[in-house]
Amino acid sequence: MRPRDLDTQDSSRRDFDEVREHSHHTRIPETDIPMREIPVWGPRITVDGATLDLHRPSAYQVDMILPRHLITYWLEPSQGSRGIGSGDVTKVRFEKGSFNVTPAGTRLRAISEKPSQALLFSIAPNYIERVMPARNARPSTTVPMLQGAAVPTMHHLAELARSQLTTGLPPDVLFIETLLIMVLIEVQRQTALSSGLLGATPETGSALRLARVREYIAANLSSPLTLTELAAEANMSLYHFARCFKKAVGLSPHQYVIKVRLEKSKQLLEQSSYAVSDIALLCGFSHQAHFSQVFKRYRGVTPGEYRLKKTT
């Protein structure tokens, strides 16, 4: 799935997929009418029910009702003014590496005083219902208001997200879905810590069901696998599947699929006369350039260089 450029439409409640174009360097004075959506200046990836943006704004002012849960991770220190709900608008400063969670339906008033980069995870409530486990027969559609501290886990996830946004290649849907689940898990963990509770341990997945998923991956390696179909094969929610798979295998679903694709590609490079472009497609890479980039990242050489070393 490719990022989408969308036209501007006037609306008091705007979905994050609808973005108003603005000058990268025009400051919006506080006396101007606030924008009704978070302005986005930078690359975007959209999956079903969620968007991921690299936010590179100029100063701006916004007053809106959030249509989606918003998780903001600050790549640089940021300062300005912020008001939530009917509360006062007060001066705020966000440190590099910190993040904050603002639930859907919240009135957000914010004034940014200077450009600062951030990652925006915009998540629809029904996405939460679909991927998070239901408890007490009620779907988990809400997220808490949260100011999260800078932690290594979130930093690692943010760097992975930034890399995916800036690579210039078509986004890997399986990777983005896994990344979103990992971000939600970290939000849940910090919510539990801030409330003095330790989150409930996820149910242990059946070894048989996870083995079936590994067989499914091997049999469908040339297809663009998604987290949704892998979780369905295991008959688990996306949330439980992602956690149980990593606990059992030691890798996230995305990391495991990449590992299997690379192992298969090595075998074909060594034992077949297929062109590198054909091997890329047989192993599930979107095209040869994507295959070469991933192969070199993990193996230190390009597929062509690897084949030459192994066959001479």
C-alpha positions as CSV (number, residue, x, y, z in Angstrom):
1,M,0.0,0.0,0.0
2,R,1.4,3.4,-1.0
3,P,1.2,6.7,0.9
4,R,-1.6,8.9,-0.4
5,D,-1.8,12.6,-1.3
6,L,-5.2,13.9,-0.4
7,D,-7.1,17.0,-1.4
8,T,-8.1,19.7,1.1
9,Q,-11.7,20.0,2.2
10,D,-13.2,22.4,4.7
11,S,-14.6,20.6,7.8
12,S,-14.8,21.3,11.5
13,R,-14.0,17.6,12.3
14,R,-11.4,16.3,9.9
15,D,-10.0,12.8,9.6
16,F,-6.2,12.8,9.7
17,D,-6.1,11.4,6.2
18,E,-7.4,14.8,4.9
19,V,-4.5,17.3,5.1
20,R,-4.5,21.0,4.4
21,E,-1.5,22.2,2.4
22,H,0.5,25.0,4.0
23,S,3.7,26.8,3.5
24,H,6.6,25.0,5.2
25,H,7.8,28.3,6.7
26,T,4.7,30.4,7.3
27,R,4.1,31.2,10.9
28,I,0.4,31.3,11.8
29,P,-0.2,34.1,14.3
30,E,-2.2,33.4,17.4
31,T,-4.8,36.0,16.2
32,D,-5.6,33.9,13.1
33,I,-8.4,31.4,12.9
34,P,-7.0,28.1,14.2
35,M,-6.8,25.2,11.8
36,R,-9.3,22.4,12.3
37,E,-6.8,19.6,11.7
38,I,-3.3,18.8,12.7
39,P,-1.1,20.1,9.8
40,V,1.2,17.5,8.4
41,W,4.3,18.5,6.5
42,G,6.2,15.3,5.7
43,P,5.9,11.7,4.5
44,R,2.9,9.6,5.4
45,I,2.0,5.9,5.5
46,T,-1.7,4.8,5.7
47,V,-2.9,1.4,6.7
48,D,-6.5,0.3,7.5
49,G,-7.5,2.3,10.5
50,A,-4.3,4.1,11.2
51,T,-1.8,6.6,9.8
52,L,1.9,7.3,10.5
53,D,3.3,10.7,9.8
54,L,6.7,12.3,10.0
55,H,5.7,15.8,11.2
56,R,8.0,18.6,10.0
57,P,5.9,21.7,10.7
58,S,6.4,25.4,10.8
59,A,4.8,27.1,13.8
60,Y,1.0,26.7,13.7
61,Q,-2.2,27.0,15.8
62,V,-4.9,24.3,15.9
63,D,-8.3,23.9,17.7
64,M,-10.1,20.7,16.9
65,I,-11.9,17.7,18.2
66,L,-9.6,14.7,17.6
67,P,-11.4,12.1,15.4
68,R,-8.7,9.5,16.2
69,H,-6.4,8.7,19.1
70,L,-3.2,10.6,18.7
71,I,0.2,9.4,19.9
72,T,2.9,12.1,19.4
73,Y,6.6,11.1,19.7
74,W,9.0,14.1,19.9
75,L,12.1,13.7,17.8
76,E,13.3,17.1,18.9
77,P,12.5,19.3,21.9
78,S,9.3,21.2,21.4
79,Q,7.7,24.2,23.1
80,G,4.4,26.1,22.8
81,S,1.0,26.2,24.4
82,R,-1.5,23.5,24.9
83,G,-5.0,23.0,26.2
84,I,-7.0,19.8,26.6
85,G,-10.8,19.8,26.8
86,S,-12.1,22.9,28.6
87,G,-8.9,23.4,30.5
88,D,-6.7,26.5,30.2
89,V,-4.1,26.8,27.4
90,T,-0.8,26.8,29.2
91,K,2.9,26.9,28.3
92,V,4.3,23.4,27.7
93,R,7.7,21.9,26.7
94,F,8.2,18.4,25.5
95,E,11.7,16.8,25.7
96,K,13.3,14.9,22.9
97,G,12.2,11.2,23.2
98,S,9.1,11.9,25.2
99,F,5.6,11.1,23.9
100,N,2.0,11.9,24.8
101,V,-1.3,10.2,24.1
102,T,-4.5,12.2,23.5
103,P,-7.7,10.1,23.1
104,A,-10.2,10.5,20.3
105,G,-13.0,12.9,21.0
106,T,-10.8,15.2,23.0
107,R,-10.8,18.9,22.2
108,L,-7.1,19.8,21.5
109,R,-6.0,23.4,21.4
110,A,-2.3,23.9,20.6
111,I,0.1,26.6,19.5
112,S,3.5,25.6,18.2
113,E,6.1,28.3,18.5
114,K,8.9,26.9,16.4
115,P,9.5,24.0,14.0
116,S,10.2,20.7,15.6
117,Q,10.1,17.2,14.2
118,A,7.7,14.6,15.6
119,L,6.1,11.2,14.7
120,L,2.3,11.2,14.7
121,F,0.5,7.9,15.2
122,S,-3.1,8.5,14.4
123,I,-5.3,5.5,15.3
124,A,-9.0,5.0,14.8
125,P,-11.0,3.7,17.8
126,N,-12.2,0.7,15.8
127,Y,-8.6,-0.2,15.1
128,I,-8.1,-0.5,18.9
129,E,-11.2,-2.7,19.1
130,R,-9.9,-4.9,16.4
131,V,-6.3,-5.4,17.6
132,M,-6.5,-5.2,21.4
133,P,-8.0,-8.0,23.5
134,A,-11.4,-7.5,25.0
135,R,-11.7,-7.7,28.7
136,N,-14.9,-8.4,30.8
137,A,-16.8,-8.8,27.5
138,R,-16.2,-5.2,26.6
139,P,-14.0,-4.1,23.6
140,S,-11.0,-2.0,24.4
141,T,-11.7,1.0,22.2
142,T,-10.3,3.7,24.5
143,V,-6.8,4.8,25.3
144,P,-5.8,6.9,28.3
145,M,-4.5,10.5,28.4
146,L,-0.8,10.0,29.0
147,Q,2.5,11.8,29.1
148,G,5.1,9.2,28.5
149,A,8.7,9.4,29.5
150,A,11.7,8.9,27.2
151,V,12.5,5.2,27.3
152,P,14.8,3.0,25.0
153,T,11.9,0.9,23.8
154,M,9.9,3.8,22.4
155,H,13.1,5.3,21.0
156,H,13.8,2.1,19.1
157,L,10.3,2.0,17.7
158,A,10.4,5.6,16.7
159,E,13.7,5.1,14.8
160,L,12.2,2.1,13.0
161,A,9.1,4.2,12.0
162,R,11.3,7.1,10.8
163,S,13.4,4.8,8.7
164,Q,10.2,3.3,7.1
165,L,8.9,6.8,6.3
166,T,12.1,8.1,4.8
167,T,13.2,5.1,2.8
168,G,11.4,6.2,-0.4
169,L,10.3,2.6,-1.0
170,P,6.7,1.3,-0.8
171,P,5.8,0.7,2.8
172,D,5.8,-2.8,4.3
173,V,2.3,-3.3,5.6
174,L,3.3,-6.2,7.9
175,F,6.1,-4.0,9.4
176,I,3.8,-1.0,9.9
177,E,1.0,-3.2,11.6
178,T,3.6,-4.8,13.8
179,L,5.1,-1.4,14.7
180,L,1.7,-0.1,15.7
181,I,1.0,-3.0,17.9
182,M,4.4,-2.6,19.6
183,V,3.7,1.1,20.2
184,L,0.3,0.3,21.7
185,I,1.9,-2.3,24.0
186,E,4.4,0.3,25.2
187,V,1.6,2.8,25.8
188,Q,-0.2,0.1,27.9
189,R,2.9,-0.6,29.8
190,Q,3.6,3.0,30.7
191,T,-0.1,3.5,31.6
192,A,0.2,0.5,34.0
193,L,3.4,1.9,35.5
194,S,1.9,5.4,36.0
195,S,-1.1,4.0,37.7
196,G,1.0,1.7,40.0
197,L,-0.4,-1.4,38.2
198,L,1.5,-4.1,36.3
199,G,-0.4,-4.9,33.1
200,A,-2.1,-8.3,32.9
201,T,0.0,-11.0,31.3
202,P,-1.2,-11.9,27.8
203,E,-2.6,-15.4,27.2
204,T,0.0,-17.9,26.1
205,G,-0.6,-18.8,22.5
206,S,-0.9,-22.5,21.6
207,A,2.4,-23.9,20.2
208,L,0.4,-25.8,17.6
209,R,-1.3,-22.6,16.4
210,L,2.0,-20.8,16.1
211,A,3.5,-23.7,14.3
212,R,0.6,-23.5,11.8
213,V,1.4,-19.8,11.3
214,R,5.1,-20.6,10.5
215,E,3.9,-23.2,8.0
216,Y,1.6,-20.7,6.5
217,I,4.4,-18.2,6.1
218,A,6.6,-20.7,4.4
219,A,3.8,-21.7,2.0
220,N,2.9,-18.1,1.1
221,L,6.3,-16.4,1.2
222,S,5.9,-14.8,-2.2
223,S,2.7,-13.0,-1.1
224,P,2.5,-9.7,0.7
225,L,1.8,-11.1,4.1
226,T,-0.1,-9.0,6.7
227,L,-0.3,-9.2,10.5
228,T,-4.1,-9.5,10.2
229,E,-4.0,-12.7,8.1
230,L,-1.2,-14.3,10.3
231,A,-3.3,-13.6,13.4
232,A,-6.3,-15.0,11.8
233,E,-4.4,-18.2,10.9
234,A,-3.5,-18.5,14.7
235,N,-7.1,-17.6,15.6
236,M,-5.9,-14.8,17.9
237,S,-6.4,-11.1,18.2
238,L,-3.6,-9.0,16.6
239,Y,-2.5,-7.9,20.0
240,H,-2.2,-11.4,21.5
241,F,-0.7,-12.8,18.4
242,A,2.1,-10.2,18.2
243,R,3.0,-10.7,21.9
244,C,2.7,-14.5,21.9
245,F,4.6,-14.9,18.6
246,K,7.6,-12.9,19.9
247,K,7.6,-14.7,23.2
248,A,7.6,-18.1,21.5
249,V,9.9,-17.4,18.5
250,G,12.1,-14.6,19.9
251,L,11.3,-12.4,16.9
252,S,8.4,-10.2,16.0
253,P,6.3,-11.5,13.1
254,H,7.8,-9.0,10.7
255,Q,11.4,-9.9,11.8
256,Y,10.6,-13.6,11.4
257,V,9.2,-13.1,7.9
258,I,12.2,-11.1,6.8
259,K,14.5,-13.9,8.2
260,V,12.6,-16.6,6.3
261,R,12.7,-14.5,3.1
262,L,16.4,-13.9,3.4
263,E,17.1,-17.6,4.1
264,K,15.1,-18.6,1.1
265,S,16.8,-16.0,-1.1
266,K,20.2,-17.2,0.0
267,Q,19.3,-20.7,-1.0
268,L,18.0,-19.6,-4.5
269,L,21.1,-17.4,-5.0
270,E,23.4,-20.4,-4.3
271,Q,21.5,-23.2,-5.9
272,S,19.5,-21.7,-8.8
273,S,20.0,-19.7,-12.0
274,Y,17.1,-17.4,-11.4
275,A,17.7,-13.7,-12.0
276,V,18.0,-11.6,-8.9
277,S,14.8,-9.8,-9.9
278,D,12.9,-13.2,-10.0
279,I,14.3,-14.2,-6.7
280,A,13.1,-11.0,-5.2
281,L,9.5,-11.7,-6.3
282,L,9.7,-15.4,-5.3
283,C,10.7,-14.4,-1.8
284,G,8.0,-11.8,-1.3
285,F,10.0,-8.6,-1.8
286,S,8.1,-5.9,-3.7
287,H,10.8,-5.4,-6.3
288,Q,14.5,-5.9,-6.8
289,A,15.6,-2.6,-5.2
290,H,13.7,-3.5,-2.0
291,F,15.3,-6.9,-2.0
292,S,18.8,-5.6,-2.5
293,Q,18.3,-2.9,0.2
294,V,17.1,-5.4,2.8
295,F,19.7,-8.1,1.8
296,K,22.6,-5.7,2.1
297,R,21.3,-4.3,5.5
298,Y,21.3,-7.8,7.0
299,R,24.1,-9.5,5.1
300,G,26.5,-6.7,4.4
301,V,26.6,-7.4,0.6
302,T,24.1,-7.1,-2.3
303,P,22.5,-10.3,-3.6
304,G,24.6,-10.1,-6.7
305,E,27.8,-9.8,-4.7
306,Y,26.7,-12.7,-2.5
307,R,26.0,-15.0,-5.4
308,L,29.4,-14.1,-7.0
309,K,31.2,-15.0,-3.8
310,K,29.3,-18.3,-3.4
311,T,29.7,-19.5,-6.9
312,T,33.3,-18.7,-7.6
